[in-house]
């Protein structure tokens, strides 16, 4: 299975899960399931609520759906 990883963080602070930790968790999941990571994008300091799907990193992934089996 071909996977894309999308990391999103509303606001990076000391109390939030870092983008690096999110990415590591996604990589670990993909590895555990035997999925090949073919794309990875980040949207940092982008609210998941106020902008809906208007996230540049997610939009780049969505343009590649034909190449993907799963988005993590």
CHARMM internal coordinates of N, CA and C (Angstrom, degrees):
IC EDIT
DIST 1 N 1 CA 1.4476
DIST 1 CA 1 C 1.5301
ANGL 1 N 1 CA 1 C 108.86
DIST 1 C 2 N 1.3111
ANGL 1 CA 1 C 2 N 115.34
DIHE 1 N 1 CA 1 C 2 N 139.92
DIST 2 N 2 CA 1.4655
ANGL 1 C 2 N 2 CA 121.79
DIHE 1 CA 1 C 2 N 2 CA 178.71
DIST 2 CA 2 C 1.5221
ANGL 2 N 2 CA 2 C 108.85
DIHE 1 C 2 N 2 CA 2 C -99.27
DIST 2 C 3 N 1.3118
ANGL 2 CA 2 C 3 N 115.91
DIHE 2 N 2 CA 2 C 3 N 126.87
DIST 3 N 3 CA 1.4633
ANGL 2 C 3 N 3 CA 121.31
DIHE 2 CA 2 C 3 N 3 CA -174.35
DIST 3 CA 3 C 1.5158
ANGL 3 N 3 CA 3 C 111.84
DIHE 2 C 3 N 3 CA 3 C -118.97
DIST 3 C 4 N 1.3351
ANGL 3 CA 3 C 4 N 114.42
DIHE 3 N 3 CA 3 C 4 N 147.40
DIST 4 N 4 CA 1.4611
ANGL 3 C 4 N 4 CA 122.28
DIHE 3 CA 3 C 4 N 4 CA 168.55
DIST 4 CA 4 C 1.5135
ANGL 4 N 4 CA 4 C 106.76
DIHE 3 C 4 N 4 CA 4 C -115.00
DIST 4 C 5 N 1.2991
ANGL 4 CA 4 C 5 N 115.95
DIHE 4 N 4 CA 4 C 5 N 139.35
DIST 5 N 5 CA 1.4598
ANGL 4 C 5 N 5 CA 121.77
DIHE 4 CA 4 C 5 N 5 CA 177.39
DIST 5 CA 5 C 1.5225
ANGL 5 N 5 CA 5 C 108.53
DIHE 4 C 5 N 5 CA 5 C -106.29
DIST 5 C 6 N 1.3284
ANGL 5 CA 5 C 6 N 115.31
DIHE 5 N 5 CA 5 C 6 N 131.46
DIST 6 N 6 CA 1.4657
ANGL 5 C 6 N 6 CA 120.72
DIHE 5 CA 5 C 6 N 6 CA 175.55
DIST 6 CA 6 C 1.5247
ANGL 6 N 6 CA 6 C 108.49
DIHE 5 C 6 N 6 CA 6 C -121.86
DIST 6 C 7 N 1.3164
ANGL 6 CA 6 C 7 N 116.07
DIHE 6 N 6 CA 6 C 7 N 119.15
DIST 7 N 7 CA 1.4603
ANGL 6 C 7 N 7 CA 122.66
DIHE 6 CA 6 C 7 N 7 CA 177.89
DIST 7 CA 7 C 1.5218
ANGL 7 N 7 CA 7 C 107.31
DIHE 6 C 7 N 7 CA 7 C -106.70
DIST 7 C 8 N 1.3464
ANGL 7 CA 7 C 8 N 115.54
DIHE 7 N 7 CA 7 C 8 N 127.55
DIST 8 N 8 CA 1.4593
ANGL 7 C 8 N 8 CA 119.74
DIHE 7 CA 7 C 8 N 8 CA 178.55
DIST 8 CA 8 C 1.5115
ANGL 8 N 8 CA 8 C 109.44
DIHE 7 C 8 N 8 CA 8 C -132.86
DIST 8 C 9 N 1.3038
ANGL 8 CA 8 C 9 N 115.14
DIHE 8 N 8 CA 8 C 9 N 138.98
DIST 9 N 9 CA 1.4510
ANGL 8 C 9 N 9 CA 121.09
DIHE 8 CA 8 C 9 N 9 CA 179.66
DIST 9 CA 9 C 1.5196
ANGL 9 N 9 CA 9 C 107.74
DIHE 8 C 9 N 9 CA 9 C -141.97
DIST 9 C 10 N 1.3353
ANGL 9 CA 9 C 10 N 116.61
DIHE 9 N 9 CA 9 C 10 N 124.05
DIST 10 N 10 CA 1.4685
ANGL 9 C 10 N 10 CA 120.18
DIHE 9 CA 9 C 10 N 10 CA -179.32
DIST 10 CA 10 C 1.5182
ANGL 10 N 10 CA 10 C 111.26
DIHE 9 C 10 N 10 CA 10 C -61.88
DIST 10 C 11 N 1.3134
ANGL 10 CA 10 C 11 N 114.87
DIHE 10 N 10 CA 10 C 11 N -47.45
DIST 11 N 11 CA 1.4622
ANGL 10 C 11 N 11 CA 119.20
DIHE 10 CA 10 C 11 N 11 CA -179.51
DIST 11 CA 11 C 1.5142
ANGL 11 N 11 CA 11 C 107.85
DIHE 10 C 11 N 11 CA 11 C -155.27
DIST 11 C 12 N 1.2898
ANGL 11 CA 11 C 12 N 116.80
DIHE 11 N 11 CA 11 C 12 N 126.81
DIST 12 N 12 CA 1.4654
ANGL 11 C 12 N 12 CA 120.78
DIHE 11 CA 11 C 12 N 12 CA -179.52
DIST 12 CA 12 C 1.5220
ANGL 12 N 12 CA 12 C 109.44
DIHE 11 C 12 N 12 CA 12 C -83.31
DIST 12 C 13 N 1.3280
ANGL 12 CA 12 C 13 N 115.17
DIHE 12 N 12 CA 12 C 13 N 117.25
DIST 13 N 13 CA 1.4631
ANGL 12 C 13 N 13 CA 122.13
DIHE 12 CA 12 C 13 N 13 CA 176.59
DIST 13 CA 13 C 1.5238
ANGL 13 N 13 CA 13 C 107.79
DIHE 12 C 13 N 13 CA 13 C -136.91
DIST 13 C 14 N 1.3083
ANGL 13 CA 13 C 14 N 116.71
DIHE 13 N 13 CA 13 C 14 N 177.47
DIST 14 N 14 CA 1.4612
ANGL 13 C 14 N 14 CA 120.70
DIHE 13 CA 13 C 14 N 14 CA 177.69
DIST 14 CA 14 C 1.5263
ANGL 14 N 14 CA 14 C 111.99
DIHE 13 C 14 N 14 CA 14 C -65.63
DIST 14 C 15 N 1.3367
ANGL 14 CA 14 C 15 N 117.29
DIHE 14 N 14 CA 14 C 15 N -24.67
DIST 15 N 15 CA 1.4575
ANGL 14 C 15 N 15 CA 121.20
DIHE 14 CA 14 C 15 N 15 CA -177.02
DIST 15 CA 15 C 1.5294
ANGL 15 N 15 CA 15 C 113.23
DIHE 14 C 15 N 15 CA 15 C -88.15
DIST 15 C 16 N 1.3228
ANGL 15 CA 15 C 16 N 118.71
DIHE 15 N 15 CA 15 C 16 N -12.24
DIST 16 N 16 CA 1.4616
ANGL 15 C 16 N 16 CA 120.87
DIHE 15 CA 15 C 16 N 16 CA -176.41
DIST 16 CA 16 C 1.5227
ANGL 16 N 16 CA 16 C 111.12
DIHE 15 C 16 N 16 CA 16 C -90.93
DIST 16 C 17 N 1.3129
ANGL 16 CA 16 C 17 N 113.97
DIHE 16 N 16 CA 16 C 17 N 160.54
DIST 17 N 17 CA 1.4577
ANGL 16 C 17 N 17 CA 119.70
DIHE 16 CA 16 C 17 N 17 CA 172.64
DIST 17 CA 17 C 1.5228
ANGL 17 N 17 CA 17 C 107.58
DIHE 16 C 17 N 17 CA 17 C -71.81
DIST 17 C 18 N 1.2948
ANGL 17 CA 17 C 18 N 117.13
DIHE 17 N 17 CA 17 C 18 N 126.23
DIST 18 N 18 CA 1.4540
ANGL 17 C 18 N 18 CA 120.36
DIHE 17 CA 17 C 18 N 18 CA -175.78
DIST 18 CA 18 C 1.5257
ANGL 18 N 18 CA 18 C 110.85
DIHE 17 C 18 N 18 CA 18 C -68.16
DIST 18 C 19 N 1.3205
ANGL 18 CA 18 C 19 N 116.28
DIHE 18 N 18 CA 18 C 19 N 153.78
DIST 19 N 19 CA 1.4619
ANGL 18 C 19 N 19 CA 119.34
DIHE 18 CA 18 C 19 N 19 CA 175.28
DIST 19 CA 19 C 1.5328
ANGL 19 N 19 CA 19 C 111.56
DIHE 18 C 19 N 19 CA 19 C -57.96
DIST 19 C 20 N 1.3162
ANGL 19 CA 19 C 20 N 116.53
DIHE 19 N 19 CA 19 C 20 N -34.54
DIST 20 N 20 CA 1.4634
ANGL 19 C 20 N 20 CA 120.43
DIHE 19 CA 19 C 20 N 20 CA 179.54
DIST 20 CA 20 C 1.5298
ANGL 20 N 20 CA 20 C 111.01
DIHE 19 C 20 N 20 CA 20 C -64.64
DIST 20 C 21 N 1.3330
ANGL 20 CA 20 C 21 N 116.69
DIHE 20 N 20 CA 20 C 21 N -40.41
DIST 21 N 21 CA 1.4696
ANGL 20 C 21 N 21 CA 120.06
DIHE 20 CA 20 C 21 N 21 CA 177.96
DIST 21 CA 21 C 1.5205
ANGL 21 N 21 CA 21 C 111.00
DIHE 20 C 21 N 21 CA 21 C -68.01
DIST 21 C 22 N 1.3230
ANGL 21 CA 21 C 22 N 116.47
DIHE 21 N 21 CA 21 C 22 N -40.41
DIST 22 N 22 CA 1.4669
ANGL 21 C 22 N 22 CA 119.02
DIHE 21 CA 21 C 22 N 22 CA 176.67
DIST 22 CA 22 C 1.5254
ANGL 22 N 22 CA 22 C 110.32
DIHE 21 C 22 N 22 CA 22 C -60.68
DIST 22 C 23 N 1.3251
ANGL 22 CA 22 C 23 N 115.99
DIHE 22 N 22 CA 22 C 23 N -46.94
DIST 23 N 23 CA 1.4634
ANGL 22 C 23 N 23 CA 120.37
DIHE 22 CA 22 C 23 N 23 CA -178.75
DIST 23 CA 23 C 1.5280
ANGL 23 N 23 CA 23 C 110.49
DIHE 22 C 23 N 23 CA 23 C -62.25
DIST 23 C 24 N 1.3336
ANGL 23 CA 23 C 24 N 117.01
DIHE 23 N 23 CA 23 C 24 N -42.93
DIST 24 N 24 CA 1.4646
ANGL 23 C 24 N 24 CA 120.57
DIHE 23 CA 23 C 24 N 24 CA 179.37
DIST 24 CA 24 C 1.5231
ANGL 24 N 24 CA 24 C 111.10
DIHE 23 C 24 N 24 CA 24 C -61.66
DIST 24 C 25 N 1.3291
ANGL 24 CA 24 C 25 N 117.03
DIHE 24 N 24 CA 24 C 25 N -40.79
DIST 25 N 25 CA 1.4698
ANGL 24 C 25 N 25 CA 120.73
DIHE 24 CA 24 C 25 N 25 CA 178.80
DIST 25 CA 25 C 1.5248
ANGL 25 N 25 CA 25 C 110.45
DIHE 24 C 25 N 25 CA 25 C -65.24
DIST 25 C 26 N 1.3176
ANGL 25 CA 25 C 26 N 117.17
DIHE 25 N 25 CA 25 C 26 N -40.77
DIST 26 N 26 CA 1.4766
ANGL 25 C 26 N 26 CA 121.16
DIHE 25 CA 25 C 26 N 26 CA 178.51
DIST 26 CA 26 C 1.5277
ANGL 26 N 26 CA 26 C 110.35
DIHE 25 C 26 N 26 CA 26 C -66.44
DIST 26 C 27 N 1.3227
ANGL 26 CA 26 C 27 N 116.73
DIHE 26 N 26 CA 26 C 27 N -43.84
DIST 27 N 27 CA 1.4686
ANGL 26 C 27 N 27 CA 120.42
DIHE 26 CA 26 C 27 N 27 CA 177.37
DIST 27 CA 27 C 1.5249
ANGL 27 N 27 CA 27 C 110.69
DIHE 26 C 27 N 27 CA 27 C -59.81
DIST 27 C 28 N 1.3311
ANGL 27 CA 27 C 28 N 117.00
DIHE 27 N 27 CA 27 C 28 N -42.69
DIST 28 N 28 CA 1.4614
ANGL 27 C 28 N 28 CA 120.93
DIHE 27 CA 27 C 28 N 28 CA -179.85
DIST 28 CA 28 C 1.5298
ANGL 28 N 28 CA 28 C 111.03
DIHE 27 C 28 N 28 CA 28 C -63.59
DIST 28 C 29 N 1.3308
ANGL 28 CA 28 C 29 N 116.69
DIHE 28 N 28 CA 28 C 29 N -41.73
DIST 29 N 29 CA 1.4611
ANGL 28 C 29 N 29 CA 120.27
DIHE 28 CA 28 C 29 N 29 CA 177.99
DIST 29 CA 29 C 1.5234
ANGL 29 N 29 CA 29 C 111.00
DIHE 28 C 29 N 29 CA 29 C -61.69
DIST 29 C 30 N 1.3229
ANGL 29 CA 29 C 30 N 115.86
DIHE 29 N 29 CA 29 C 30 N -46.16
DIST 30 N 30 CA 1.4666
ANGL 29 C 30 N 30 CA 120.29
DIHE 29 CA 29 C 30 N 30 CA 179.92
DIST 30 CA 30 C 1.5262
ANGL 30 N 30 CA 30 C 110.88
DIHE 29 C 30 N 30 CA 30 C -61.77
DIST 30 C 31 N 1.3155
ANGL 30 CA 30 C 31 N 116.23
DIHE 30 N 30 CA 30 C 31 N -43.72
DIST 31 N 31 CA 1.4628
ANGL 30 C 31 N 31 CA 119.83
DIHE 30 CA 30 C 31 N 31 CA 179.20
DIST 31 CA 31 C 1.5237
ANGL 31 N 31 CA 31 C 111.22
DIHE 30 C 31 N 31 CA 31 C -62.95
DIST 31 C 32 N 1.3215
ANGL 31 CA 31 C 32 N 116.27
DIHE 31 N 31 CA 31 C 32 N -43.68
DIST 32 N 32 CA 1.4702
ANGL 31 C 32 N 32 CA 120.55
DIHE 31 CA 31 C 32 N 32 CA -179.11
DIST 32 CA 32 C 1.5203
ANGL 32 N 32 CA 32 C 111.92
DIHE 31 C 32 N 32 CA 32 C -62.35
DIST 32 C 33 N 1.3154
ANGL 32 CA 32 C 33 N 116.10
DIHE 32 N 32 CA 32 C 33 N -32.03
DIST 33 N 33 CA 1.4703
ANGL 32 C 33 N 33 CA 120.14
DIHE 32 CA 32 C 33 N 33 CA -178.64
DIST 33 CA 33 C 1.5223
ANGL 33 N 33 CA 33 C 113.07
DIHE 32 C 33 N 33 CA 33 C -94.55
DIST 33 C 34 N 1.3273
ANGL 33 CA 33 C 34 N 116.29
DIHE 33 N 33 CA 33 C 34 N -2.26
DIST 34 N 34 CA 1.4543
ANGL 33 C 34 N 34 CA 120.13
DIHE 33 CA 33 C 34 N 34 CA 178.77
DIST 34 CA 34 C 1.5134
ANGL 34 N 34 CA 34 C 114.01
DIHE 33 C 34 N 34 CA 34 C 76.70
DIST 34 C 35 N 1.3319
ANGL 34 CA 34 C 35 N 116.85
DIHE 34 N 34 CA 34 C 35 N 23.53
DIST 35 N 35 CA 1.4549
ANGL 34 C 35 N 35 CA 121.30
DIHE 34 CA 34 C 35 N 35 CA -179.87
DIST 35 CA 35 C 1.5241
ANGL 35 N 35 CA 35 C 110.25
DIHE 34 C 35 N 35 CA 35 C -89.17
DIST 35 C 36 N 1.3150
ANGL 35 CA 35 C 36 N 116.35
DIHE 35 N 35 CA 35 C 36 N 141.71
DIST 36 N 36 CA 1.4605
ANGL 35 C 36 N 36 CA 122.70
DIHE 35 CA 35 C 36 N 36 CA 176.09
DIST 36 CA 36 C 1.5244
ANGL 36 N 36 CA 36 C 109.49
DIHE 35 C 36 N 36 CA 36 C -89.55
DIST 36 C 37 N 1.3127
ANGL 36 CA 36 C 37 N 117.84
DIHE 36 N 36 CA 36 C 37 N 122.69
DIST 37 N 37 CA 1.4646
ANGL 36 C 37 N 37 CA 121.62
DIHE 36 CA 36 C 37 N 37 CA 177.48
DIST 37 CA 37 C 1.5295
ANGL 37 N 37 CA 37 C 107.93
DIHE 36 C 37 N 37 CA 37 C -81.10
DIST 37 C 38 N 1.3352
ANGL 37 CA 37 C 38 N 115.91
DIHE 37 N 37 CA 37 C 38 N 115.41
DIST 38 N 38 CA 1.4638
ANGL 37 C 38 N 38 CA 120.61
DIHE 37 CA 37 C 38 N 38 CA -178.47
DIST 38 CA 38 C 1.5254
ANGL 38 N 38 CA 38 C 112.30
DIHE 37 C 38 N 38 CA 38 C -108.90
DIST 38 C 39 N 1.3353
ANGL 38 CA 38 C 39 N 117.10
DIHE 38 N 38 CA 38 C 39 N -9.90
DIST 39 N 39 CA 1.4645
ANGL 38 C 39 N 39 CA 120.80
DIHE 38 CA 38 C 39 N 39 CA 178.45
DIST 39 CA 39 C 1.5212
ANGL 39 N 39 CA 39 C 108.85
DIHE 38 C 39 N 39 CA 39 C -155.90
DIST 39 C 40 N 1.3191
ANGL 39 CA 39 C 40 N 115.45
DIHE 39 N 39 CA 39 C 40 N 147.96
DIST 40 N 40 CA 1.4639
ANGL 39 C 40 N 40 CA 121.21
DIHE 39 CA 39 C 40 N 40 CA 175.24
DIST 40 CA 40 C 1.5172
ANGL 40 N 40 CA 40 C 107.98
DIHE 39 C 40 N 40 CA 40 C -147.27
DIST 40 C 41 N 1.3184
ANGL 40 CA 40 C 41 N 115.51
DIHE 40 N 40 CA 40 C 41 N 130.45
DIST 41 N 41 CA 1.4555
ANGL 40 C 41 N 41 CA 121.46
DIHE 40 CA 40 C 41 N 41 CA -179.63
DIST 41 CA 41 C 1.5159
ANGL 41 N 41 CA 41 C 109.30
DIHE 40 C 41 N 41 CA 41 C -134.48
DIST 41 C 42 N 1.3245
ANGL 41 CA 41 C 42 N 116.25
DIHE 41 N 41 CA 41 C 42 N 155.44
DIST 42 N 42 CA 1.4620
ANGL 41 C 42 N 42 CA 122.27
DIHE 41 CA 41 C 42 N 42 CA 178.41
DIST 42 CA 42 C 1.5223
ANGL 42 N 42 CA 42 C 110.39
DIHE 41 C 42 N 42 CA 42 C -128.66
DIST 42 C 43 N 1.3080
ANGL 42 CA 42 C 43 N 115.17
DIHE 42 N 42 CA 42 C 43 N 143.91
DIST 43 N 43 CA 1.4677
ANGL 42 C 43 N 43 CA 122.67
DIHE 42 CA 42 C 43 N 43 CA 168.84
DIST 43 CA 43 C 1.5245
ANGL 43 N 43 CA 43 C 105.82
DIHE 42 C 43 N 43 CA 43 C -128.54
DIST 43 C 44 N 1.3174
ANGL 43 CA 43 C 44 N 115.70
DIHE 43 N 43 CA 43 C 44 N 99.86
DIST 44 N 44 CA 1.4573
ANGL 43 C 44 N 44 CA 122.30
DIHE 43 CA 43 C 44 N 44 CA -177.13
DIST 44 CA 44 C 1.5291
ANGL 44 N 44 CA 44 C 108.44
DIHE 43 C 44 N 44 CA 44 C -104.17
DIST 44 C 45 N 1.3178
ANGL 44 CA 44 C 45 N 116.54
DIHE 44 N 44 CA 44 C 45 N 140.39
DIST 45 N 45 CA 1.4631
ANGL 44 C 45 N 45 CA 122.73
DIHE 44 CA 44 C 45 N 45 CA -175.41
DIST 45 CA 45 C 1.5210
ANGL 45 N 45 CA 45 C 111.81
DIHE 44 C 45 N 45 CA 45 C 61.96
DIST 45 C 46 N 1.3407
ANGL 45 CA 45 C 46 N 115.69
DIHE 45 N 45 CA 45 C 46 N 38.12
DIST 46 N 46 CA 1.4563
ANGL 45 C 46 N 46 CA 122.08
DIHE 45 CA 45 C 46 N 46 CA 177.27
DIST 46 CA 46 C 1.5261
ANGL 46 N 46 CA 46 C 107.74
DIHE 45 C 46 N 46 CA 46 C -126.12
DIST 46 C 47 N 1.3125
ANGL 46 CA 46 C 47 N 116.72
DIHE 46 N 46 CA 46 C 47 N 117.66
DIST 47 N 47 CA 1.4514
ANGL 46 C 47 N 47 CA 121.00
DIHE 46 CA 46 C 47 N 47 CA -179.41
DIST 47 CA 47 C 1.5192
ANGL 47 N 47 CA 47 C 110.59
DIHE 46 C 47 N 47 CA 47 C -67.75
DIST 47 C 48 N 1.3227
ANGL 47 CA 47 C 48 N 116.51
DIHE 47 N 47 CA 47 C 48 N 135.00
DIST 48 N 48 CA 1.4580
ANGL 47 C 48 N 48 CA 121.04
DIHE 47 CA 47 C 48 N 48 CA 175.82
DIST 48 CA 48 C 1.5067
ANGL 48 N 48 CA 48 C 112.27
DIHE 47 C 48 N 48 CA 48 C -74.83
DIST 48 C 49 N 1.3248
ANGL 48 CA 48 C 49 N 117.32
DIHE 48 N 48 CA 48 C 49 N -20.62
DIST 49 N 49 CA 1.4604
ANGL 48 C 49 N 49 CA 121.33
DIHE 48 CA 48 C 49 N 49 CA -176.44
DIST 49 CA 49 C 1.5225
ANGL 49 N 49 CA 49 C 112.00
DIHE 48 C 49 N 49 CA 49 C -90.23
DIST 49 C 50 N 1.3030
ANGL 49 CA 49 C 50 N 116.94
DIHE 49 N 49 CA 49 C 50 N -51.52
DIST 50 N 50 CA 1.4617
ANGL 49 C 50 N 50 CA 119.84
DIHE 49 CA 49 C 50 N 50 CA -169.04
DIST 50 CA 50 C 1.5262
ANGL 50 N 50 CA 50 C 113.76
DIHE 49 C 50 N 50 CA 50 C -74.69
DIST 50 C 51 N 1.3259
ANGL 50 CA 50 C 51 N 117.90
DIHE 50 N 50 CA 50 C 51 N -24.34
DIST 51 N 51 CA 1.4569
ANGL 50 C 51 N 51 CA 118.76
DIHE 50 CA 50 C 51 N 51 CA -175.34
DIST 51 CA 51 C 1.5227
ANGL 51 N 51 CA 51 C 113.02
DIHE 50 C 51 N 51 CA 51 C -110.71
DIST 51 C 52 N 1.3237
ANGL 51 CA 51 C 52 N 117.74
DIHE 51 N 51 CA 51 C 52 N -0.05
DIST 52 N 52 CA 1.4554
ANGL 51 C 52 N 52 CA 119.70
DIHE 51 CA 51 C 52 N 52 CA 179.16
DIST 52 CA 52 C 1.5088
ANGL 52 N 52 CA 52 C 111.54
DIHE 51 C 52 N 52 CA 52 C 56.32
DIST 52 C 53 N 1.3160
ANGL 52 CA 52 C 53 N 116.32
DIHE 52 N 52 CA 52 C 53 N -125.04
DIST 53 N 53 CA 1.4662
ANGL 52 C 53 N 53 CA 120.77
DIHE 52 CA 52 C 53 N 53 CA 180.00
DIST 53 CA 53 C 1.5220
ANGL 53 N 53 CA 53 C 112.61
DIHE 52 C 53 N 53 CA 53 C -92.77
DIST 53 C 54 N 1.3244
ANGL 53 CA 53 C 54 N 117.22
DIHE 53 N 53 CA 53 C 54 N 9.57
DIST 54 N 54 CA 1.4621
ANGL 53 C 54 N 54 CA 121.28
DIHE 53 CA 53 C 54 N 54 CA 179.70
DIST 54 CA 54 C 1.5177
ANGL 54 N 54 CA 54 C 109.51
DIHE 53 C 54 N 54 CA 54 C -82.46
DIST 54 C 55 N 1.3321
ANGL 54 CA 54 C 55 N 114.03
DIHE 54 N 54 CA 54 C 55 N 69.27
DIST 55 N 55 CA 1.4625
ANGL 54 C 55 N 55 CA 121.28
DIHE 54 CA 54 C 55 N 55 CA 179.06
DIST 55 CA 55 C 1.5277
ANGL 55 N 55 CA 55 C 107.39
DIHE 54 C 55 N 55 CA 55 C -127.75
DIST 55 C 56 N 1.3071
ANGL 55 CA 55 C 56 N 118.54
DIHE 55 N 55 CA 55 C 56 N 121.13
DIST 56 N 56 CA 1.4661
ANGL 55 C 56 N 56 CA 120.93
DIHE 55 CA 55 C 56 N 56 CA -174.78
DIST 56 CA 56 C 1.5296
ANGL 56 N 56 CA 56 C 113.95
DIHE 55 C 56 N 56 CA 56 C -55.86
DIST 56 C 57 N 1.3205
ANGL 56 CA 56 C 57 N 117.81
DIHE 56 N 56 CA 56 C 57 N -45.09
DIST 57 N 57 CA 1.4674
ANGL 56 C 57 N 57 CA 120.02
DIHE 56 CA 56 C 57 N 57 CA -179.44
DIST 57 CA 57 C 1.5118
ANGL 57 N 57 CA 57 C 111.95
DIHE 56 C 57 N 57 CA 57 C -63.28
DIST 57 C 58 N 1.3268
ANGL 57 CA 57 C 58 N 116.65
DIHE 57 N 57 CA 57 C 58 N -44.77
DIST 58 N 58 CA 1.4614
ANGL 57 C 58 N 58 CA 120.61
DIHE 57 CA 57 C 58 N 58 CA 178.29
DIST 58 CA 58 C 1.5205
ANGL 58 N 58 CA 58 C 110.52
DIHE 57 C 58 N 58 CA 58 C -63.58
DIST 58 C 59 N 1.3031
ANGL 58 CA 58 C 59 N 117.38
DIHE 58 N 58 CA 58 C 59 N -40.79
DIST 59 N 59 CA 1.4695
ANGL 58 C 59 N 59 CA 120.14
DIHE 58 CA 58 C 59 N 59 CA 179.16
DIST 59 CA 59 C 1.5254
ANGL 59 N 59 CA 59 C 111.38
DIHE 58 C 59 N 59 CA 59 C -61.47
DIST 59 C 60 N 1.3441
ANGL 59 CA 59 C 60 N 117.21
DIHE 59 N 59 CA 59 C 60 N -38.04
DIST 60 N 60 CA 1.4723
ANGL 59 C 60 N 60 CA 119.64
DIHE 59 CA 59 C 60 N 60 CA 177.57
DIST 60 CA 60 C 1.5265
ANGL 60 N 60 CA 60 C 110.30
DIHE 59 C 60 N 60 CA 60 C -63.23
DIST 60 C 61 N 1.3333
ANGL 60 CA 60 C 61 N 117.00
DIHE 60 N 60 CA 60 C 61 N -38.46
DIST 61 N 61 CA 1.4642
ANGL 60 C 61 N 61 CA 120.23
DIHE 60 CA 60 C 61 N 61 CA 177.35
DIST 61 CA 61 C 1.5236
ANGL 61 N 61 CA 61 C 110.18
DIHE 60 C 61 N 61 CA 61 C -66.20
DIST 61 C 62 N 1.3226
ANGL 61 CA 61 C 62 N 116.47
DIHE 61 N 61 CA 61 C 62 N -44.37
DIST 62 N 62 CA 1.4605
ANGL 61 C 62 N 62 CA 119.88
DIHE 61 CA 61 C 62 N 62 CA -177.09
DIST 62 CA 62 C 1.5291
ANGL 62 N 62 CA 62 C 113.06
DIHE 61 C 62 N 62 CA 62 C -62.85
DIST 62 C 63 N 1.3288
ANGL 62 CA 62 C 63 N 116.82
DIHE 62 N 62 CA 62 C 63 N -25.66
DIST 63 N 63 CA 1.4685
ANGL 62 C 63 N 63 CA 118.89
DIHE 62 CA 62 C 63 N 63 CA 176.81
DIST 63 CA 63 C 1.5231
ANGL 63 N 63 CA 63 C 111.83
DIHE 62 C 63 N 63 CA 63 C -74.06
DIST 63 C 64 N 1.3229
ANGL 63 CA 63 C 64 N 117.12
DIHE 63 N 63 CA 63 C 64 N -10.76
DIST 64 N 64 CA 1.4713
ANGL 63 C 64 N 64 CA 121.65
DIHE 63 CA 63 C 64 N 64 CA -177.34
DIST 64 CA 64 C 1.5301
ANGL 64 N 64 CA 64 C 112.74
DIHE 63 C 64 N 64 CA 64 C -111.15
DIST 64 C 65 N 1.3177
ANGL 64 CA 64 C 65 N 118.13
DIHE 64 N 64 CA 64 C 65 N 18.77
DIST 65 N 65 CA 1.4611
ANGL 64 C 65 N 65 CA 121.02
DIHE 64 CA 64 C 65 N 65 CA -174.92
DIST 65 CA 65 C 1.5210
ANGL 65 N 65 CA 65 C 113.49
DIHE 64 C 65 N 65 CA 65 C -54.63
DIST 65 C 66 N 1.3143
ANGL 65 CA 65 C 66 N 117.90
DIHE 65 N 65 CA 65 C 66 N -34.36
DIST 66 N 66 CA 1.4685
ANGL 65 C 66 N 66 CA 120.66
DIHE 65 CA 65 C 66 N 66 CA -179.49
DIST 66 CA 66 C 1.5245
ANGL 66 N 66 CA 66 C 111.69
DIHE 65 C 66 N 66 CA 66 C -63.14
DIST 66 C 67 N 1.3364
ANGL 66 CA 66 C 67 N 117.43
DIHE 66 N 66 CA 66 C 67 N -22.76
DIST 67 N 67 CA 1.4578
ANGL 66 C 67 N 67 CA 122.42
DIHE 66 CA 66 C 67 N 67 CA -179.34
DIST 67 CA 67 C 1.5263
ANGL 67 N 67 CA 67 C 113.06
DIHE 66 C 67 N 67 CA 67 C -91.43
DIST 67 C 68 N 1.3296
ANGL 67 CA 67 C 68 N 117.45
DIHE 67 N 67 CA 67 C 68 N -5.03
DIST 68 N 68 CA 1.4633
ANGL 67 C 68 N 68 CA 121.70
DIHE 67 CA 67 C 68 N 68 CA -169.09
DIST 68 CA 68 C 1.5171
ANGL 68 N 68 CA 68 C 112.12
DIHE 67 C 68 N 68 CA 68 C -118.05
DIST 68 C 69 N 1.3228
ANGL 68 CA 68 C 69 N 114.44
DIHE 68 N 68 CA 68 C 69 N 152.24
DIST 69 N 69 CA 1.4613
ANGL 68 C 69 N 69 CA 121.11
DIHE 68 CA 68 C 69 N 69 CA 171.97
DIST 69 CA 69 C 1.5245
ANGL 69 N 69 CA 69 C 111.41
DIHE 68 C 69 N 69 CA 69 C -108.30
DIST 69 C 70 N 1.3350
ANGL 69 CA 69 C 70 N 116.59
DIHE 69 N 69 CA 69 C 70 N -25.91
DIST 70 N 70 CA 1.4605
ANGL 69 C 70 N 70 CA 120.94
DIHE 69 CA 69 C 70 N 70 CA -175.67
DIST 70 CA 70 C 1.5181
ANGL 70 N 70 CA 70 C 109.94
DIHE 69 C 70 N 70 CA 70 C -153.47
DIST 70 C 71 N 1.3466
ANGL 70 CA 70 C 71 N 115.34
DIHE 70 N 70 CA 70 C 71 N 147.28
DIST 71 N 71 CA 1.4610
ANGL 70 C 71 N 71 CA 121.67
DIHE 70 CA 70 C 71 N 71 CA 172.30
DIST 71 CA 71 C 1.5248
ANGL 71 N 71 CA 71 C 106.90
DIHE 70 C 71 N 71 CA 71 C -115.87
DIST 71 C 72 N 1.3323
ANGL 71 CA 71 C 72 N 115.49
DIHE 71 N 71 CA 71 C 72 N 128.22
DIST 72 N 72 CA 1.4613
ANGL 71 C 72 N 72 CA 121.47
DIHE 71 CA 71 C 72 N 72 CA -179.62
DIST 72 CA 72 C 1.5119
ANGL 72 N 72 CA 72 C 108.30
DIHE 71 C 72 N 72 CA 72 C -107.82
END
COOR INIT
IC SEED 1 N 1 CA 1 C
IC BUILD
